[in-house]
Amino acid sequence: MANLRHGTATMDTLISIGTIAALGWSIYALFIGDAGVTSA
């Protein structure tokens, strides 16, 4: 939290942002996109 107040980003911050972005994309692909849909 202290890093956000000072406007600095550590490696932990970048990893957290990447993890949240990947989770968001997975949820989008699963429920809105066509992930998991069989073509048969």
C-alpha positions as CSV (number, residue, x, y, z in Angstrom):
1,M,0.0,0.0,0.0
2,A,2.8,2.4,0.8
3,N,4.1,2.0,-2.8
4,L,0.8,3.0,-4.3
5,R,0.8,6.2,-2.2
6,H,4.3,7.1,-3.5
7,G,3.5,6.1,-7.1
8,T,6.2,3.4,-7.3
9,A,5.9,-0.1,-8.5
10,T,7.9,-3.1,-7.2
11,M,8.1,-6.5,-8.8
12,D,5.4,-7.7,-6.4
13,T,3.1,-5.0,-7.8
14,L,3.8,-6.0,-11.4
15,I,3.3,-9.7,-10.7
16,S,-0.1,-8.9,-9.0
17,I,-1.2,-6.8,-11.9
18,G,-0.3,-9.6,-14.3
19,T,-2.0,-12.3,-12.3
20,I,-5.2,-10.2,-12.0
21,A,-5.1,-9.5,-15.8
22,A,-4.7,-13.2,-16.6
23,L,-7.5,-14.1,-14.2
24,G,-9.8,-11.5,-15.8
25,W,-9.0,-12.7,-19.3
26,S,-9.7,-16.3,-18.3
27,I,-13.0,-15.4,-16.8
28,Y,-13.9,-13.4,-19.9
29,A,-12.9,-16.2,-22.3
30,L,-14.8,-18.8,-20.3
31,F,-18.1,-17.0,-19.8
32,I,-18.3,-14.5,-22.6
33,G,-15.9,-15.8,-25.2
34,D,-15.9,-19.2,-26.9
35,A,-13.4,-21.1,-24.6
36,G,-14.7,-24.5,-23.7
37,V,-17.1,-24.7,-26.6
38,T,-16.8,-27.9,-28.6
39,S,-17.2,-27.6,-32.4
40,A,-18.8,-31.0,-32.8
